[in-house]
């Protein structure tokens, strides 16, 4: 239900969050703490401030995605955002909140600046993914929603589950994200090392993202499935760049 990660490309993020190609309706619910109340300008402001620091991921992006059959009022979104702010230490930071609606479902992206303008330092977010999982479990219990199997027991999680970032990247390539991840997993399972994995990908028309090569090889014995490959065409960007599974 709650998924978050750092981001440093404000202009790209604003275009993505405001686009109507992937949503029936987009509503800017509130922009607070920035000089501008325009989303794109607000994110540009955060980037400009962060340019005086060493921090590239100056924004923290949260996606609040309730279960498909849940009827969630705006007040519940507000309460959840406040809980996330408190748990992650983002209270009082500049923030933008939007609502996306598609096929009758509503979800809400929220974006915070991680930079303290007064001290030109960034808010550290240790264990943020674990904290968001804990908050998600709390929400399922509190509202008596049916909890996904992978939330109840980590070992029951579907290995072909994909993140919103992966789904978005696959959609732009007009591919099914689950089938694509299954293909990567099959290539991984039938290979006996780095060379075999690369050869299996080449047979499918892909090459491994060079940034990911050493990492995936290093964790081979843990049988982690590959999630990053790019098209043979060198002009193509990596299929799943900057997803939580890729960024260490």
TASULMO-V577649 format. One record per helix or strand of 2 or more residues. SS is the DSSP state (h for helix, s for strand). FROM is the first residue (numbers start at 1). LEN is the number of residues. If there is no record, write none. Layout:
BEGIN
SS;FROM;LEN / SS;FROM;LEN
END
This chain:
BEGIN
s;2;6 / h;10;9 / s;25;8 / h;39;12 / s;59;6 / h;74;15 / s;95;8 / s;105;9 / s;115;2 / s;121;2 / h;128;15 / h;149;4 / h;154;3 / h;164;9 / h;177;13 / h;194;10 / s;206;3 / h;210;9 / h;220;3 / s;229;3
END
